[in-house]
Amino acid sequence: MKSKKWLLLATSLTAMVLMAACAQSTTTSNTNATTNNATTSTKTNQTSYFTEKDYDTSYNESTASKIELSGSSANVSGDGVTVSGSTVTITKSGTYVISGQSDGVQIKVEADESANVQLVLKGVTMTNSNAAISATSAGHVYLTLAEGTTNSLSDSSSNSDEKGDAALFSKVDLTINGKGTLNVEGKKNNGIKANDTLHITGGIYNITAVGDAFNVNDELNITGTTMTIDAKEDGVKVDNDEDTSVGTMYLSNNNITVTAGDDGIHASGDLVIDSGTYTVKNSIEGLEGKSITINGGDISIYSTDDGVNAANKNAQQSEIFFTMNGGNLTVEVGQGDTDPIDSNGNVTVTGGTIKMTGQTGFDFDGTATYTGGDIYLNGEKQTEIVNSMPGGGGPNGGPQGGGPAPGGQG
């Protein structure tokens, strides 16, 4: 009996080895390359983009300080908050529940650098000549949208604060969370402006701005939201011209629709999209980043210039690239010297589906690698990545590229 068990085990192991070898030998076939579209999509570990506190929407209203807006002033109670005329000032760590309607009231956060300040918007309508809410000092500000409430913030066309030219301004790290709705109208320039980092982990947003809807310096990470954005300049923007290691953006599990007068979604640093639905209805350039990595999601872009543009004049070419690992990307560009996908560095496609409408397809300065996924140009399936730029990397990156596309001739 013992020998028969060992014989059965040996036979099973042999079969497993043969099956693995067979599977490995077919990884470059058309069938497996198509199947890999689902498996090559790489979702990022979100703990590197959000903290547990970013998701924490809890608060104890019975112990929180209260700010009740009323016309051109407010009634306040509890520690850490004072009111003087039409200015409400918060100076300490704590939770502050805000309600009511006001015209001309500004809430200022002026706490020490170690303070964590939670502002709970519970059915708020605020208009002010400058930013309705302005956080100029604190360790971190958390803005929670109370579930089931609609909240509105607006500045004016006469906003005189050059540094805080937005309806909602934060000079310090800012998190917005909760399940409520936030309407923002930037009448002078920006809708929401954050000088450092901005993390958003939920909520419904309707943002209009004569400048940028979002204007962030260092880091903009958004998950679990629904957004409708109409901006005369950039829609969703993080930009730092001085440091190419920041200016980064991460997007997952959102439903975002953007109409923009300039870039739809713009990052001066690395842009990563993991999942969600993103529609850029109108833009000059749809997606822009130093590097652009798409791991999943459904992305539709219309632009009058380049649809997807990987570029940063201050970065090394090795830092600049476009990578598609999964998801669906549909790009249509206007007439003229335009490209659906333009990279000042390399192009890599390992999975997903890319559908391009335009005079050309790809324009890249480095090399191209195409190992999986489907690419269409004006409805015709492509078997290789062809460079529209004369003297560039050439099909599949030329002699340094990644070889033929699945089923292609190389």
Sequence and secondary structure as in RCSB ss.txt:
>XXXX:A:sequence
MKSKKWLLLATSLTAMVLMAACAQSTTTSNTNATTNNATTSTKTNQTSYFTEKDYDTSYNESTASKIELSGSSAN
VSGDGVTVSGSTVTITKSGTYVISGQSDGVQIKVEADESANVQLVLKGVTMTNSNAAISATSAGHVYLTLAEGTT
NSLSDSSSNSDEKGDAALFSKVDLTINGKGTLNVEGKKNNGIKANDTLHITGGIYNITAVGDAFNVNDELNITGT
TMTIDAKEDGVKVDNDEDTSVGTMYLSNNNITVTAGDDGIHASGDLVIDSGTYTVKNSIEGLEGKSITINGGDIS
IYSTDDGVNAANKNAQQSEIFFTMNGGNLTVEVGQGDTDPIDSNGNVTVTGGTIKMTGQTGFDFDGTATYTGGDI
YLNGEKQTEIVNSMPGGGGPNGGPQGGGPAPGGQG
>XXXX:A:secstr
 HHHHHHHHHHHHHHHHHHHHHHHHTTTSHHHHHHHHHHS     GGGT  HHHH     TTTSEEEEEEETEEE
EESTTEEEETTEEEE SSEEEEEEEEEES EEEEE  TT EEEEEEEEEEEE SS SEEEEE SEEEEEE TT E
EEEE  TT   STT EEEEESS EEEEESSEEEEEESSSEEEEESSEEEE SEEEEEEESS SEEESSEEEEESE
EEEEEESS SEEE  SS TT  EEEEESEEEEEEESSEEEEESSEEEE SEEEEEEE SEEEEESEEEE S EEE
EEESS SEEE  TTS GGG EEEE SSEEEEEE SSS  SEEESSEEEE SSEEEEESS SEEESS EEE SSEE
EETTEE SS  B STTSS GGGGGGS    TT   
